[in-house]
């Protein structure tokens, strides 16, 4: 998949270039939302100024216009922004010659009618079009829908049902934007947490909520992208190299283990454990030694655009990231022996001090100090809370009760209780272990939850006792009934889409868990037929090329039905079988979308 940062940047520059103005001079007017979008696309304002004359915030008190130059407005479609545009043309002379308005996705009929009522805008409007900037590009392969937060609470809270249509529109707008900048017209699939309920809902036997969310988003997106394609004959651009991509629309309920397990990759630890990392703004605040030997407060962005080391390190295991950073520091020192006083170097902390005093390496030095400091904080939190030591029980609970060797653990609660008895893990850590245990068991009775809470020191007098019980109960809202009514009730039945690695000497014991996202993508990339249509149905008809392949496989299965061959599923064989060994398989590019990849649970 191409770099989303580069694709969105190219799209924006193209949109600006297409706007023709007098003398090719253009003032760009933006709001705070667009300013944030630009911060993920351009290192400095100067990069954007190669395409426009100036960039100003629409409500900046210092914004000055020029009545002989056109203005381009890229804004959210709000009444406030529309009033600001109108005000620019009320005065005589007006602030700008003409206006070119490009609204972000989300223009509703009431807002459009309000826009049409502004006569000064109408008198000076040179062009009006939507611009497909419906998301922030947080990483090269990860985006976040504009102005949508706490989606877990919105989509799964009966009190927030009125907010769902608005948020679905925002999600659909971001997906259409994604398809426009990537040039993709994808085949749509969506997840079905409970196929039986899905079938009942389709037949009209019952009205359910558990499956309707992904289906409604898939339907709304299909209508929106079809409409866009009809209105834009040049979409999608011709592409004969690969077949259509696959877009899988799912939600957070696909994988309840991923948000609660302690992940030991660098980025996951930093965002989960380090209090000075602002996860919403991707900013890290820390203290570091400067050239004068004084501690100085620093602020650094943990963003791909600003930091190539972050790109290389963020998905590495924390031990590998630490080894990499130490190697880079030693390499920098070794290459500059005349600039280094080695007599005071006794440990890695001293190495950091040496780097702080190196001259002429400002940017490289800044990044090395940043990452050494952040890695050390992650390792410090791990040591203080004994997270790696206890991860064995987490990995076994999420690994279907199997240990590293693939052996089934008979009485897994006997491993859980010693972990809960330790004083080093925080209450939040222990609650996560309890939830993982309840998920593994398919639910436990409320009395068992109370006993486990009491075991970690949370009695009914505790100020958060009721809150913690409510968290356990609320899992029922996302179709994981952690609290069983009776001891003899059967565990909840769920199809698990994550996986676990066993008997693999090349992986860390802390990192056997394979999230559902990775597991599903691996299957669909290898062969779309490996992904269950029962749990991931196609919104429309299955692509003809897949139907042909399925018929071919069925023929193979029928031919060998009476033979003594092994009982391998023929679909698995199709993942690597081709008609000719010299023909390279044309694998479609994948798009995988989650409504909300994180849960914000405040313990």
C-alpha positions in Angstrom: 0.0 0.0 0.0 1.3 3.4 -0.9 2.3 6.0 1.7 -0.9 7.7 2.8 1.0 10.8 3.9 2.5 11.2 0.4 -0.9 10.4 -1.3 -2.8 13.0 0.8 -0.2 15.6 0.3 -0.1 15.0 -3.5 -3.9 15.2 -3.6 -4.0 18.5 -1.7 -1.3 20.1 -3.8 -3.2 18.9 -6.9 -6.4 20.5 -5.7 -4.7 23.8 -5.1 -3.0 23.7 -8.4 -6.2 23.2 -10.3 -7.6 26.5 -9.0 -6.9 29.2 -11.5 -6.6 32.8 -10.2 -5.5 36.2 -11.5 -1.6 36.2 -11.7 -1.7 32.8 -10.1 -1.6 34.4 -6.7 -3.6 32.6 -4.0 -4.3 33.2 -0.3 -5.1 30.0 1.6 -7.5 30.3 4.5 -7.9 27.3 6.8 -9.4 26.5 10.2 -7.9 24.5 13.2 -9.0 21.2 11.8 -7.3 21.8 8.5 -4.3 23.1 10.3 -4.0 19.8 12.1 -4.3 17.9 8.8 -1.5 20.0 7.3 0.7 19.3 10.3 0.8 15.6 9.4 1.6 16.4 5.7 4.2 19.2 5.8 7.3 19.7 7.9 7.3 23.5 7.6 4.8 26.0 6.2 7.3 26.9 3.6 6.6 23.6 1.8 3.0 24.7 1.3 4.0 28.2 0.4 5.5 26.8 -2.8 1.9 26.4 -3.9 0.1 29.4 -2.3 1.1 33.0 -1.4 0.2 32.8 2.2 -1.6 30.6 4.8 -3.9 32.1 7.5 -6.3 30.8 10.1 -9.8 32.1 9.3 -10.3 33.5 12.8 -6.8 34.8 13.3 -6.9 38.4 14.5 -3.8 39.2 12.5 -5.2 37.9 9.2 -4.8 40.6 6.5 -6.3 40.3 3.0 -5.6 42.0 -0.3 -8.6 43.0 -2.4 -6.8 42.2 -5.7 -6.0 38.5 -4.8 -8.3 35.5 -4.7 -8.8 33.5 -1.5 -9.0 29.7 -1.3 -11.0 28.6 1.7 -10.4 25.0 2.9 -12.6 24.6 5.9 -15.0 22.4 7.8 -18.6 23.2 6.7 -19.8 25.0 9.9 -22.0 28.1 10.4 -19.1 29.8 12.1 -16.8 29.3 9.2 -19.5 30.4 6.7 -20.2 33.6 8.7 -16.4 34.3 8.7 -16.3 33.9 4.9 -19.3 36.2 4.5 -17.7 38.8 6.7 -14.6 38.9 4.4 -16.8 40.3 1.6 -19.2 42.5 3.4 -16.8 45.4 3.7 -15.9 47.6 0.8 -13.4 47.1 -0.6 -13.6 43.4 0.3 -10.8 41.5 1.9 -10.2 39.4 -1.2 -11.1 39.7 -4.9 -13.0 36.4 -5.2 -13.4 33.2 -3.2 -12.8 29.6 -4.0 -14.5 27.4 -1.4 -13.5 23.8 -0.6 -15.5 22.3 2.2 -14.3 19.1 4.0 -16.7 16.1 4.0 -19.8 16.6 6.2 -21.8 19.3 4.4 -25.5 18.6 5.5 -28.6 20.1 3.8 -29.3 22.6 6.7 -25.7 23.9 6.5 -25.8 24.1 2.7 -29.1 26.1 2.9 -27.4 28.4 5.4 -24.5 28.8 3.0 -26.8 29.6 0.1 -28.5 32.3 2.2 -25.2 34.4 2.4 -25.6 36.9 -0.5 -22.1 38.4 -0.2 -20.6 34.9 -0.6 -22.8 34.3 -3.6 -21.8 37.6 -5.2 -18.1 36.8 -4.9 -18.0 33.0 -5.3 -15.7 32.0 -8.1 -15.8 28.2 -7.5 -17.3 25.8 -5.0 -16.4 22.1 -4.7 -15.9 19.5 -1.9 -12.4 18.5 -1.1 -11.8 14.9 0.1 -9.8 15.5 3.2 -11.9 13.5 5.6 -9.2 12.2 7.9 -5.9 12.8 9.6 -3.0 10.7 8.3 -1.5 9.7 11.6 1.0 7.3 10.0 1.9 6.1 6.5 -0.7 3.3 6.7 -3.0 4.5 9.5 -5.6 7.3 9.4 -8.1 8.7 11.9 -11.6 10.1 11.0 -12.1 13.8 11.6 -13.9 15.0 14.6 -14.9 11.5 15.9 -13.9 10.6 19.5 -15.1 8.1 22.1 -16.7 6.1 19.3 -16.9 3.0 21.6 -19.2 4.9 23.9 -21.2 6.4 21.1 -21.8 3.2 19.1 -22.5 0.9 22.0 -24.4 3.1 24.4 -28.2 3.1 24.2 -28.2 6.7 25.5 -26.2 7.8 22.5 -28.3 6.3 19.7 -29.1 9.8 18.4 -25.4 10.4 17.7 -24.9 7.3 15.6 -26.1 8.6 12.2 -23.8 11.7 12.5 -20.8 9.6 13.3 -21.6 7.1 10.6 -21.6 9.9 8.1 -18.2 11.1 9.3 -16.8 7.6 9.0 -18.2 7.2 5.5 -16.8 10.6 4.5 -13.4 9.5 5.6 -13.6 6.2 3.7 -14.6 8.0 0.5 -11.7 10.4 1.0 -9.4 7.4 1.5 -10.6 5.8 -1.8 -10.3 9.1 -3.7 -6.7 9.7 -2.8 -5.7 6.1 -3.3 -7.7 5.7 -6.5 -9.4 2.6 -5.2 -13.0 1.4 -5.9 -13.0 -1.5 -3.4 -14.9 -4.7 -3.0 -16.7 -4.3 0.4 -16.8 -6.9 3.1 -17.9 -6.4 6.7 -17.7 -8.3 9.9 -20.6 -10.2 11.5 -20.0 -10.9 15.2 -23.0 -13.3 15.3 -24.0 -14.9 12.0 -27.2 -16.4 13.5 -28.5 -13.0 14.6 -27.5 -11.6 11.2 -29.6 -14.2 9.4 -32.5 -13.5 11.7 -32.2 -9.8 11.1 -32.1 -10.3 7.3 -35.3 -12.4 7.5 -37.0 -9.9 9.7 -37.3 -12.3 12.6 -35.6 -9.9 15.1 -34.1 -6.5 15.4 -30.5 -6.7 16.6 -27.8 -4.2 17.2 -24.7 -6.4 17.4 -24.3 -6.8 13.6 -26.2 -3.8 12.3 -23.4 -1.3 12.9 -20.8 -2.7 10.5 -23.6 -3.6 8.0 -25.0 -0.1 8.1 -21.6 1.5 7.6 -20.9 -0.8 4.7 -24.2 0.0 3.0 -23.8 3.8 3.6 -20.2 3.6 2.2 -21.2 1.6 -0.9 -23.9 4.2 -1.7 -21.5 7.1 -1.2 -18.7 5.6 -3.3 -21.1 4.6 -6.0 -22.5 8.1 -6.1 -19.0 9.6 -6.2 -18.1 7.3 -9.1 -21.2 8.3 -11.1 -20.5 12.0 -10.5 -16.8 11.7 -11.4 -16.2 9.9 -14.7 -12.4 9.9 -14.1 -12.8 7.8 -10.9 -11.5 5.2 -10.4 -8.4 5.9 -12.5 -7.5 3.1 -15.0 -5.4 0.4 -13.5 -4.7 -2.8 -15.3 -1.9 -4.0 -13.1 -4.0 -5.3 -10.2 -7.6 -6.3 -9.4 -9.8 -4.3 -7.2 -8.8 -3.8 -3.6 -10.8 -5.3 -0.7 -12.1 -3.1 2.1 -13.1 -4.9 5.2 -15.3 -2.9 7.6 -15.3 -4.2 11.1 -15.4 -2.8 14.6 -13.7 -3.1 18.0 -15.6 -6.1 19.1 -13.6 -8.2 16.6 -10.8 -8.5 19.1 -11.5 -7.8 22.8 -8.0 -9.1 23.9 -5.9 -6.6 21.9 -6.8 -3.4 23.9 -6.2 -5.0 27.4 -3.0 -7.1 26.8 0.3 -5.5 27.6 2.1 -5.2 24.2 5.9 -4.9 24.3 6.5 -3.2 21.0 8.1 0.3 21.4 5.1 2.4 20.3 2.6 0.3 22.2 4.5 0.6 25.5 5.1 4.3 25.0 1.4 5.1 24.4 0.2 2.7 27.1 2.7 3.2 30.0 4.4 6.6 29.7 2.3 9.3 31.3 4.1 12.1 29.4 3.1 10.8 26.0 0.0 12.6 24.8 -1.6 9.9 22.7 -4.2 12.2 21.0 -1.6 14.7 19.9 1.3 12.3 19.4 3.5 14.4 21.6 6.2 13.4 24.1 7.3 15.8 26.9 10.6 15.0 28.6 13.6 16.4 30.2 17.1 16.1 28.6 20.6 17.5 29.2 21.7 20.3 26.9 25.2 21.3 25.7 25.6 23.4 28.9 25.0 20.3 31.1 21.7 21.6 32.3 18.4 19.8 32.2 16.0 21.3 29.7 12.3 20.6 29.1 11.7 19.2 25.6 8.6 18.5 23.4 8.9 16.2 20.5 6.3 14.9 18.0 6.1 11.1 17.6 5.1 11.4 14.0 6.4 9.6 10.9 6.9 12.9 9.0 9.2 14.4 11.6 11.2 11.3 12.6 12.6 8.6 10.4 13.9 6.8 13.5 10.4 6.5 14.8 9.3 4.9 11.6 12.1 2.2 12.0 11.6 1.6 15.7 7.9 2.0 16.7 6.8 -1.6 15.8 10.0 -3.3 17.1 10.0 -5.2 20.4 11.2 -2.8 23.1 14.4 -4.9 23.6 15.3 -4.6 19.9 14.5 -0.9 19.9 16.8 -0.4 22.9 19.6 -2.4 21.3 19.2 -0.4 18.1 19.4 3.0 19.9 22.4 2.0 22.0 24.1 0.8 18.8 23.4 4.1 17.1 24.8 6.1 20.0 28.0 4.1 20.2 28.4 4.4 16.4 28.0 8.2 16.5 30.6 8.4 19.3 33.0 6.0 17.6 32.9 8.1 14.4 33.7 11.3 16.3 36.5 10.3 18.7 38.0 13.8 18.9 34.7 15.3 20.1 34.2 12.8 23.0 35.7 12.6 26.4 35.5 8.8 27.1 37.0 9.0 30.6 33.6 9.7 32.1 31.6 7.0 30.2 30.7 4.2 32.6 27.1 3.3 31.5 24.5 4.0 28.9 23.3 7.1 30.9 26.8 8.5 30.5 26.6 7.8 26.8 23.5 10.0 26.6 25.3 12.8 28.3 28.2 12.5 25.8 25.7 12.7 22.9 24.2 15.8 24.5 27.6 17.6 24.2 28.3 16.6 20.7 28.3 19.6 18.3 27.3 19.7 14.7 24.8 16.8 15.0 21.8 18.7 16.2 19.0 16.7 14.5 20.5 13.3 14.8 21.5 14.1 18.4 17.9 15.3 19.2 16.4 12.1 17.9 18.8 9.8 19.7 18.3 11.6 23.0 14.5 11.5 22.5 14.4 7.8 21.8 16.9 6.8 24.4 14.9 8.7 27.0 11.6 7.3 25.9 12.9 3.7 25.6 14.4 4.0 29.1 11.0 5.2 30.5 9.3 2.2 28.9 11.8 -0.2 30.3 11.6 1.6 33.7 7.8 1.1 33.8 8.2 -2.5 32.8 10.7 -3.2 35.6 8.8 -1.3 38.2 5.5 -3.1 37.5 7.1 -6.5 36.5 5.0 -6.5 33.3 7.3 -8.8 31.3 7.4 -11.3 34.2 3.7 -11.5 34.3 3.1 -11.4 30.5 3.3 -15.2 30.5 -0.1 -15.5 32.0 -1.5 -12.8 29.6 -0.1 -14.7 26.6 -1.6 -18.0 27.9 -5.0 -16.5 28.5 -5.1 -14.9 25.0 -3.5 -18.1 23.6 -6.5 -20.3 24.2 -4.9 -21.6 27.4 -1.7 -22.8 25.9 1.8 -22.1 27.1 4.8 -21.3 25.0 5.4 -25.0 24.1 1.8 -25.4 22.9 0.8 -27.4 26.0 -2.7 -26.9 27.5 -2.5 -25.4 31.0 -4.8 -27.4 33.2 -5.6 -24.9 36.0 -4.7 -21.5 34.6 -6.2 -19.7 37.7 -3.3 -21.1 39.7 -1.0 -19.0 37.5 -3.3 -16.0 37.6 -3.5 -15.7 41.4 0.2 -15.3 42.1 0.3 -12.5 39.5 -2.6 -10.7 41.2 -0.9 -11.1 44.6 2.2 -9.2 43.5 2.5 -5.6 44.8 4.3 -4.2 41.8 1.6 -4.2 39.1 -0.9 -1.3 39.3 -4.6 -1.8 40.0 -5.1 -1.1 36.3 -2.7 -3.9 35.3 -4.5 -6.4 37.6 -7.9 -5.4 36.3 -6.7 -6.1 32.8 -5.5 -9.6 33.9 -8.9 -10.3 35.4 -10.7 -9.2 32.3 -8.4 -11.4 30.1 -9.2 -14.3 32.5 -13.0 -13.7 32.2 -12.7 -13.6 28.4 -10.8 -16.8 28.3 -13.4 -18.5 30.6 -16.3 -17.2 28.5 -17.6 -15.3 31.5 -17.7 -15.9 35.3 -20.3 -15.2 37.9 -20.4 -11.9 39.7 -19.4 -13.4 43.0 -16.1 -14.6 41.4 -15.4 -11.1 40.1 -16.0 -9.8 43.6 -13.7 -12.4 45.1 -11.0 -11.4 42.6 -11.5 -7.7 43.3 -11.2 -8.4 47.1 -8.0 -10.4 46.4 -6.4 -7.4 44.9 -7.6 -5.1 47.7 -10.7 -3.7 46.1 -13.5 -4.2 48.7 -17.0 -2.8 48.5 -15.8 0.2 50.6 -13.4 1.2 47.9 -14.3 4.4 46.0 -14.0 2.7 42.6 -15.6 -0.7 43.6 -18.9 -0.1 41.8 -17.1 1.5 38.8 -15.0 -1.7 38.3 -18.0 -3.9 38.5 -19.7 -1.7 35.9 -16.8 -2.1 33.6 -17.2 -5.9 33.8 -20.9 -5.6 33.2 -20.5 -3.2 30.3 -18.7 -5.8 28.2 -22.2 -7.2 27.7 -23.0 -4.1 25.6 -20.3 -5.2 23.1 -21.6 -8.8 23.1 -19.1 -10.3 25.6 -21.1 -11.2 28.6 -18.4 -11.4 31.2 -20.8 -11.8 34.1 -22.7 -15.1 34.0 -26.1 -15.3 35.7 -25.5 -18.7 37.2 -22.4 -20.9 37.8 -23.7 -23.6 35.5 -24.5 -21.3 32.6 -22.5 -22.2 29.5 -19.7 -19.8 28.5 -20.6 -17.2 25.9 -20.0 -18.5 22.4 -17.7 -16.4 20.2 -15.6 -17.0 17.1 -12.1 -15.8 18.0 -10.1 -14.2 15.2 -6.8 -13.6 16.9 -4.1 -16.3 17.1 -1.1 -17.3 19.2 2.4 -18.5 18.3 3.8 -21.6 20.0 7.1 -23.5 19.7 8.7 -20.6 17.9 12.3 -19.8 19.1 12.4 -16.6 17.0 9.8 -14.8 19.0 9.8 -13.3 22.5 7.7 -15.0 25.1 6.0 -11.7 25.8 4.8 -11.4 22.2 3.1 -14.6 21.2 -0.3 -12.9 20.7 -1.3 -12.2 17.1 -4.0 -9.6 16.9 -7.2 -10.3 14.9 -6.3 -7.5 12.5 -3.0 -9.1 11.5 -4.4 -12.6 11.5 -7.3 -11.6 9.2 -5.1 -9.6 6.8 -2.7 -12.5 6.5 -5.5 -14.7 5.4 -7.2 -12.4 3.0 -3.9 -11.3 1.4 -2.9 -14.9 0.9 -6.3 -15.9 -0.5 -9.6 -14.1 0.1 -11.3 -17.6 0.2 -9.5 -18.3 3.5 -11.5 -15.6 5.2 -14.9 -17.0 6.3 -17.8 -15.6 4.4 -20.1 -16.5 7.3 -18.3 -13.9 9.5 -17.1 -11.6 6.8 -19.8 -11.6 4.0 -19.5 -9.6 0.8 -21.8 -6.6 0.7 -22.5 -7.2 -3.0 -21.9 -10.3 -5.1 -18.6 -12.1 -4.7 -16.1 -11.1 -7.5 -16.2 -13.5 -10.5 -12.6 -14.4 -10.3 -13.1 -15.7 -6.8 -16.2 -17.7 -7.9 -14.1 -19.3 -10.6 -11.4 -20.2 -8.2 -13.9 -21.7 -5.7 -15.4 -23.9 -8.4 -12.0 -25.1 -9.4 -11.2 -26.0 -5.8 -14.6 -27.7 -5.4 -13.8 -29.9 -8.4 -10.5 -30.9 -6.9 -12.2 -31.8 -3.7 -14.8 -33.9 -5.5 -12.2 -35.7 -7.5 -10.3 -36.8 -4.4 -13.3 -37.4 -2.2 -12.9 -41.2 -2.4 -9.1 -41.2 -2.3 -6.8 -41.8 0.7 -5.3 -38.4 0.6 -5.1 -36.2 3.7 -8.1 -34.2 5.0 -6.6 -30.8 4.2 -9.1 -28.2 3.4 -8.7 -27.6 -0.4 -9.1 -23.8 0.2 -5.8 -23.8 2.2 -4.1 -25.4 -0.8 -5.3 -22.7 -3.1 -3.2 -20.1 -1.2 -0.1 -21.3 -2.9 -1.4 -23.3 -5.9 -1.1 -21.7 -9.3 -1.5 -23.0 -12.8 2.0 -22.2 -13.7 5.0 -21.8 -11.4 6.3 -19.0 -13.7 3.1 -16.9 -13.3 3.2 -14.3 -10.6 -0.1 -14.1 -8.7 -1.9 -10.8 -9.0 -2.6 -10.0 -5.3 -5.1 -7.2 -4.7 -4.1 -4.3 -2.5 -5.8 -4.4 0.8 -7.7 -1.8 2.8 -8.7 -2.8 6.4 -10.8 -0.4 8.4 -11.6 -0.4 12.2 -14.2 1.9 13.6 -12.0 2.6 16.6 -8.7 0.8 17.1 -8.3 1.8 20.8 -10.5 1.5 23.8 -10.1 4.3 26.4 -11.0 2.6 29.6 -10.4 4.6 32.7 -9.8 2.2 35.6 
